[in-house]
Amino acid sequence: MKAGFYTLGCKLNQSETEALADAFRRAGHSASGIDGAADLYILNTCTVTSKSEQKARRVLRKILAESRAPVILSGCYAEVEKERLAAEFGPRVFVAGRREKPSLADLAAFLAARGAGASCADAVAAFFSGLPRGMKGGEFRLAAARYSFHTRAFLKIQDGCDNRCSYCRVCIARGPSVSLEAGQVLARLRGLEAEGYREVVLTGVNLMAYRSGETALEGLLKEILAAGGRARIRVSSLEPEGVTEGLARVLSQPRVCPHFHLPLQSGSDSVLRAMGRRYTASAALDAVRLLRAARPEAFIAADLITGFPGESAEDHRLTESLVREMGLAALHVFPFSRRPGTAAWDMGGAVPERVARERAAALRGLCRESRLRYAAAQAGRSLEVVIEKTNAAGDWEGLSENYMTVRGRENPNGKPPAAFPGALLRVKITAPGKDFLSAVIDTTGKT
């Protein structure tokens, strides 16, 4: 049978989708996106903003209108609105919340055992009806050995969050923090390297909460680096209060990608307090300074929320000032979205949506300038690129260690092409562009 997959949200969601797709392929099925017809669709949803939920509903309605196949909803939105979604969309839609999701690892083999002649909808219904009540645990059962939709691998090392930021619904959806035991992290990393992956992204809801016995994230990274290996390591996100001198020293190692992402959210201390964040603006600036001292060439990005309840013009000015001082290479800016079940749901001091959008646009404009400066500084540099796309004409596109999109053209002169999806190649940047860097392959420095 054929399963169609669609993912909204973070790299953690992407890693779990890849694990399900891998399970389907290993069971003899095929895995694809949702553009074509499929026997079953699996949508991995997000609840970070109302727009992400609206998009999930649009995709679901489109599938239901165009196909008679069953649909499984998983992910954070599926968890926090489980009963509502099941009641609204009817018997063809099966909702896998946090307790059911680990068992989706068994779904592909279950369907294969039912045989080709069985109704897929009936088989999925039988699978869900057979799940034990009150099931929990197994947060790390979903793990892919081979990836269907990415040339880089994602390794989930942590899930859940014990923080209660006033705007965030993810802690409700994902539950308390749990971590993958360090020995298992190393074993899974070795497996991905054996499959040929040249970059592994460490993912989780809050990587700073990682604990395996006495081992925190800094210690885990030390163990990974001490064990050796060929794959470069990318850390998906770092909470500002967790960036210490010791962690920065580990992140300075060449095998760790010089790309760091901080969920900054605001540059105003009063707004950060109202958000329930555990740092001040000056502490966040210190974190960026530590990272820059460790990796002067680093691409540093941040998340920001504009229009949080009570955010004044002065609060926004403070955020703009902090963004300027940090010189960030990228920003993900979101106008505040009121989320049910969070402390910010009924906070007073609402900021008009128009104002929140204007502030978001202003911050994006500031970052655009610093990103162009960062891109310009890459001219003439030698970078390592994981190739993500190629075509018959020899054009290729990939992602550098410092998270820049790099494009070029290869002329193999009758030789086997060096650029193919998943390859790690050293290139020389010939020119910066607005959205990508142009480069040529350094064939003498192939990695």
C-alpha positions in Angstrom: 0.0 0.0 0.0 1.0 3.6 -0.3 1.0 6.1 2.6 1.1 9.9 2.1 2.8 12.0 4.8 2.5 15.7 5.6 4.3 17.5 8.4 3.7 20.9 10.0 6.0 22.4 12.6 9.4 21.8 14.1 12.3 19.5 13.3 11.0 17.2 16.1 7.8 16.7 14.1 9.8 16.1 11.0 11.9 13.4 12.7 8.8 11.6 13.9 7.2 11.7 10.4 10.5 10.3 9.0 10.3 7.5 11.5 6.8 6.5 10.4 7.7 6.7 6.8 10.7 4.5 7.4 8.5 1.9 9.2 6.2 1.8 6.2 9.1 1.3 3.8 10.6 -1.5 5.9 7.2 -3.2 6.0 7.1 -3.3 2.2 4.8 -0.3 1.7 5.7 3.0 -0.1 5.9 6.4 1.4 5.3 9.8 -0.3 4.0 13.2 0.1 0.2 14.0 -0.2 0.2 15.3 -3.8 -0.9 12.0 -5.3 -3.4 9.3 -4.4 -2.6 7.2 -1.4 -4.3 4.4 0.6 -3.6 6.1 3.9 -2.6 9.7 4.9 -0.7 10.7 8.0 -0.7 14.3 9.0 1.7 15.4 11.8 0.3 18.6 13.2 1.5 21.7 15.2 -0.2 23.9 17.8 2.3 26.7 18.2 0.0 29.2 16.5 -3.6 29.3 15.5 -2.4 29.6 11.9 -0.6 26.2 12.1 -3.8 24.7 13.3 -5.8 26.3 10.6 -3.4 25.0 8.0 -3.7 21.5 9.4 -7.5 21.7 9.1 -7.2 23.0 5.5 -4.9 20.1 4.5 -7.2 17.6 6.2 -10.3 18.9 4.5 -8.6 18.8 1.1 -7.6 15.2 1.6 -11.1 14.2 2.8 -12.7 16.0 -0.2 -10.4 14.4 -2.8 -10.0 10.9 -1.4 -11.9 8.1 0.4 -8.7 7.0 2.2 -8.5 7.1 6.0 -6.4 9.8 7.7 -4.4 9.7 10.9 -3.8 12.9 12.7 -0.7 13.0 15.0 1.4 15.7 16.7 0.7 18.5 19.1 -2.6 19.8 17.7 -3.9 16.3 17.6 -3.1 15.9 21.3 -4.6 19.1 22.7 -7.8 18.9 20.5 -8.2 15.2 20.3 -11.9 14.8 21.1 -12.9 17.9 19.1 -11.1 16.7 16.0 -12.4 13.2 16.2 -16.0 14.4 16.7 -15.8 17.0 13.9 -14.2 15.0 11.1 -15.9 11.7 11.5 -15.0 8.0 11.3 -12.4 8.3 8.5 -10.2 10.4 10.7 -8.2 8.7 13.5 -6.5 10.9 16.1 -3.3 9.7 17.7 -2.5 11.8 20.8 0.7 11.6 22.9 -0.3 8.2 24.4 -1.1 6.5 21.2 1.6 8.0 19.0 4.5 5.6 20.0 2.4 2.6 18.9 2.2 4.1 15.4 5.6 2.5 15.0 3.7 -0.8 14.8 1.1 0.3 12.3 2.9 -0.5 9.1 3.7 -4.1 10.1 0.1 -4.4 11.3 -1.3 -3.3 7.9 1.1 -5.6 6.1 0.0 -8.6 8.1 -3.7 -7.9 7.2 -2.9 -8.5 3.5 -3.5 -6.5 0.3 -7.1 -7.4 0.1 -8.2 -5.9 3.4 -9.9 -2.6 3.6 -7.3 0.0 4.8 -9.9 2.0 6.7 -11.1 -1.2 8.5 -7.5 -2.2 9.3 -6.7 1.2 10.7 -9.9 1.1 12.8 -8.9 -2.4 14.1 -5.4 -1.1 15.0 -6.7 1.8 17.0 -9.4 -0.2 18.7 -6.7 -2.7 19.8 -4.5 -0.1 21.5 -4.5 -0.4 25.3 -6.2 2.3 27.3 -4.0 4.6 29.3 -0.9 3.7 27.3 2.1 6.0 28.0 5.8 6.0 27.6 7.9 5.0 24.6 8.5 8.6 23.5 11.6 7.5 21.7 10.1 4.5 19.8 9.7 6.6 16.7 13.2 6.5 15.2 14.2 6.4 11.5 17.1 4.4 10.1 16.6 5.8 6.6 15.0 9.1 5.7 12.4 9.6 2.9 12.0 13.4 2.8 15.4 14.8 4.0 19.1 14.3 3.1 20.1 15.2 6.7 19.2 13.0 9.6 17.3 14.1 12.7 18.0 12.4 16.0 15.5 13.0 18.8 17.3 13.1 22.1 14.7 14.8 24.3 10.9 15.4 24.4 8.5 17.4 26.5 9.1 20.4 28.7 8.8 21.3 32.4 8.7 25.0 31.8 5.4 26.8 31.7 5.9 29.8 29.4 2.7 31.7 29.5 2.2 31.7 25.7 3.2 28.1 25.0 0.9 25.1 24.4 3.6 22.6 23.5 4.3 21.7 27.1 0.6 20.7 27.4 0.8 18.6 24.3 4.1 17.0 24.8 4.1 16.5 28.6 7.0 16.6 31.0 10.6 16.5 29.9 12.1 13.1 29.1 15.5 12.2 27.6 17.0 9.4 25.5 19.7 7.6 27.5 23.2 8.7 26.4 24.3 5.2 25.3 21.2 5.0 23.0 22.0 8.4 21.6 25.5 7.2 20.6 24.1 3.9 19.2 21.5 5.7 17.1 24.1 8.2 15.9 26.4 5.4 14.8 23.5 3.7 13.0 22.8 6.9 11.0 26.4 7.3 10.1 26.5 3.7 8.9 23.6 4.5 6.6 25.7 7.3 5.1 24.3 10.4 6.7 26.8 13.2 6.8 24.9 15.5 9.1 22.8 14.7 12.2 20.6 17.3 13.8 20.0 16.8 17.5 16.3 17.6 18.2 14.0 18.0 21.1 11.4 20.3 22.6 14.0 21.8 25.1 17.5 20.4 24.6 18.7 22.3 27.6 16.5 20.0 29.7 18.4 16.9 28.4 19.4 14.6 31.3 20.8 11.0 31.2 21.8 10.3 34.8 24.2 13.1 35.6 24.8 13.8 31.9 23.4 17.1 30.6 23.6 18.5 27.0 27.2 19.6 27.5 28.3 16.2 28.7 26.4 14.4 25.9 28.1 16.5 23.3 31.4 15.7 24.8 30.6 12.0 24.6 29.5 12.3 21.0 32.7 14.1 20.0 35.0 11.7 22.0 33.4 8.7 20.2 34.5 10.0 16.8 32.5 9.7 13.6 32.1 11.3 10.2 28.8 13.1 10.5 28.8 16.7 11.4 26.5 17.5 14.4 23.9 20.3 14.4 22.2 21.5 17.6 18.6 22.5 16.8 17.9 25.1 19.5 19.5 26.5 22.7 17.7 28.2 25.5 19.6 31.5 26.3 19.9 30.8 30.0 21.6 27.5 29.3 24.5 28.8 27.2 27.4 28.6 29.6 31.2 29.0 29.1 31.5 25.2 29.3 28.8 24.6 26.7 30.3 27.2 24.4 33.7 25.5 24.6 32.1 22.2 23.4 30.2 24.0 20.6 33.5 25.5 19.4 34.6 22.1 18.2 34.9 21.9 14.4 32.6 18.9 14.1 29.7 20.9 15.6 28.0 23.1 13.0 28.5 26.9 13.6 24.8 27.5 13.5 22.8 28.3 16.7 19.2 29.1 17.2 17.8 30.9 20.3 14.1 31.1 21.2 14.7 34.7 22.4 11.0 35.9 22.2 11.6 39.5 23.3 14.2 42.1 24.2 12.2 43.6 27.0 12.7 42.3 30.6 9.1 43.1 31.6 7.7 41.2 28.6 10.1 38.3 29.3 8.8 38.1 32.9 5.2 38.1 31.7 6.1 35.3 29.2 7.5 33.2 32.0 10.9 33.1 30.4 13.9 32.4 32.7 16.4 35.0 31.5 16.8 38.7 31.0 17.7 40.6 27.8 21.2 41.1 29.0 21.6 37.4 29.8 20.5 36.6 26.3 23.0 39.1 24.9 25.7 37.4 27.0 24.7 34.0 25.5 25.1 35.4 22.0 28.5 36.9 23.0 29.7 33.5 24.3 28.6 31.8 21.1 30.4 34.4 18.9 33.5 34.1 21.0 33.4 30.3 20.5 32.5 30.4 16.8 33.2 33.9 15.3 31.8 32.6 11.9 28.5 31.3 13.4 25.1 31.9 11.9 23.0 32.9 14.9 19.2 33.0 14.6 16.3 33.7 17.0 12.6 33.5 17.5 10.6 36.6 18.5 7.0 37.2 19.4 5.5 40.6 18.8 2.3 42.0 20.3 2.4 40.0 23.5 -0.2 41.3 25.9 1.0 44.5 27.5 3.9 45.0 25.1 4.4 48.7 24.8 6.1 50.8 22.1 9.1 51.0 24.5 9.2 47.3 24.9 9.3 46.9 21.1 12.1 49.5 20.9 14.1 47.5 23.4 13.7 44.4 21.3 14.8 46.3 18.2 17.8 47.6 20.1 18.8 44.1 21.2 18.4 42.6 17.7 20.7 45.3 16.4 23.3 44.6 19.0 23.1 40.9 18.5 23.6 41.2 14.7 21.5 38.1 14.1 21.7 36.4 10.7 18.0 35.3 10.8 14.8 35.9 12.7 11.6 33.9 12.9 9.1 36.5 14.0 5.5 35.6 15.0 2.7 38.0 16.0 1.3 36.8 19.3 -1.3 34.0 19.0 -3.6 33.5 22.0 -3.5 29.7 22.8 -6.2 28.0 24.8 -5.0 26.5 28.1 -2.1 28.9 28.5 -1.7 31.6 31.1 -1.6 34.3 28.4 -5.0 33.2 27.1 -6.9 35.8 29.2 -4.2 38.3 29.9 -5.2 41.9 29.7 -3.4 44.6 27.7 -4.1 43.1 24.2 -2.1 44.7 21.4 -4.0 45.3 18.2 -3.2 42.7 15.5 -2.2 45.5 13.1 0.4 46.8 15.5 1.8 43.3 16.2 2.1 42.8 12.4 3.8 46.2 11.9 6.3 45.4 14.7 7.0 42.0 13.2 7.7 43.6 9.8 10.0 46.1 11.4 12.0 43.4 13.1 12.3 41.4 9.9 13.6 44.5 8.1 16.3 44.9 10.7 17.3 41.3 10.3 17.3 41.5 6.5 20.2 44.0 6.7 22.3 41.9 9.1 21.6 38.8 7.0 22.9 40.5 3.9 26.0 41.6 5.7 26.5 38.0 6.9 26.0 36.6 3.4 28.5 39.1 2.0 31.1 38.0 4.4 30.9 34.5 3.0 32.4 35.5 -0.4 35.7 33.6 -1.0 35.2 31.3 2.0 35.5 27.5 1.8 32.4 25.7 3.2 31.2 22.1 3.5 27.7 21.6 1.9 25.3 18.7 2.3 23.8 18.4 -1.2 20.0 18.4 -1.1 18.8 18.8 -4.7 20.3 18.1 -8.1 19.0 18.1 -11.7 20.1 16.6 -15.0 21.7 19.9 -16.1 24.2 19.6 -13.2 22.6 22.2 -11.0 22.8 21.5 -7.3 21.7 23.0 -4.1 22.8 22.3 -0.5 23.1 23.5 3.0 26.4 24.7 4.5 27.6 24.0 8.0 26.6 27.6 8.9 23.1 27.1 7.6 23.3 29.0 4.3 21.6 27.8 1.1 24.4 27.3 -1.5 23.9 26.7 -5.2 26.2 25.9 -8.1 26.6 23.9 -11.3 28.8 20.8 -11.8 30.4 19.8 -15.1 31.6 16.3 -14.5 33.2 16.0 -17.9 32.1 12.4 -18.3 33.0 11.5 -14.7 30.5 10.3 -12.1 28.9 13.4 -10.6 30.3 14.5 -7.2 27.1 16.3 -6.3 24.3 14.0 -5.4 21.7 14.2 -2.6 23.3 13.4 0.7 26.9 14.0 -0.4 29.1 16.3 1.7 31.3 18.4 -0.5 33.7 21.2 0.1 32.8 24.3 -2.0 34.2 27.8 -2.5 31.7 30.6 -2.3 32.0 32.8 -5.5 29.2 35.4 -4.8 26.6 36.1 -2.1 23.0 36.6 -3.1 19.8 37.7 -1.4 18.5 34.2 -0.9 21.5 31.9 -1.5 25.2 31.8 -2.0 26.8 30.9 -5.4 29.7 28.4 -5.3 31.9 26.0 -7.2 32.8 22.6 -6.1 36.3 22.2 -4.8 36.9 18.8 -6.3 40.4 18.6 -4.7 38.8 19.0 -1.3 36.0 16.5 -1.5 35.2 15.3 2.0 
